[in-house]
């Protein structure tokens, strides 16, 4: 419309110049009728360019689920009609359903390298590489590796390269106590990566892995924590850590190792580069705890809580259940998941919403996250 008005105004100027000495009633009438239109668009041209309001669709909430029968075996043949999904106690219509065996998978390994874990790092390293070698599909899946003690350090950014992941796992080595500095610190044995000083920033590691890496990814996402579950010195709280994983739609599996009591005085030795790459520029995350930690914390219950609320499981390493067997169970779950999706109602408020996913057959148990956060 503005172009039409400009054309009319230009034509008026042309007619005026061509008819300087020609005054006729028809010309005056034409000027009288058209000139207000020109003035209207000259005064407020933006009014005609205003765009209509665009309706923003609500977020599609995705829920990954693993279903087992009464014997603990994974059930693979269910349909959408076999599930009941509720948000805050209200039934929801499942709008999207599939079995997630072929979608890309993003994995993250979060390895506790504090002194309490020094006796198990060798087994963790070898089993982790075997797991990644089995699970990752070339040019389709990817993984990252970070370790945490008194700082959180990204050893390998997201990659599909098994060679890069193997090299980064070699940086995690069994530490030996180093008392030469008089500070009760530690150094790594065989050139491994580590840090000096006290602290175990478990919650910060979960928060950074979720918020800085997983949140940007699409498809299926899972992180695996290898730790005794005890946090010392994190800036983030346990609630913050769980919330960050839920917002990133990330399952958090936990592999619990009983910590060595009396060995919490340090982490790994060696130079530090902090959280480099995408997780922040320079010196690590944490060091001054904002949330005072209890003197005695049940790390096993902490890991159970993190895993349960994000829709995964906690495993405890024992003589009967070795870490390689645990990894095999995690691999089986990741390859046999259901994905369900629905759109929250327009009246759903911002913030946290409770989810409950069940199977109609009473003898089946469903493993899925128990809530999500809605941002409008």
Secondary structure, DSSP 8 states (H G I E B T S, - for coil): -HHHHHHHHHHHHHHHHHTTT---HHHHHHHHHHHHHHHHHHH-GGGGG----------EEEEEEEEE-TTS-B-----GGGEEEEETTEE----EEEEESSS-EEEEEEEE-SGGGTTTHHHHHHHHHHHHHHH--TTT-EEEEEEESSSEEEEEEEE--HHHHHHHHHT---EEE--TTSS--EEESSS-----SS-B-HHHHHHHIIIIIGGG--SEEEEEEEE----BS-SS-HHHHHHHHHHTT-EEEEEE----TT--S----S----S-GGG-SSS-S-SS-SS---SS--HHHHHHHHHHHHT--EEE--SSS-HHHHHHHHHHHHTSEEEEEEE--TT--SEEEEEEEEESSTT-EEE---EEEE--
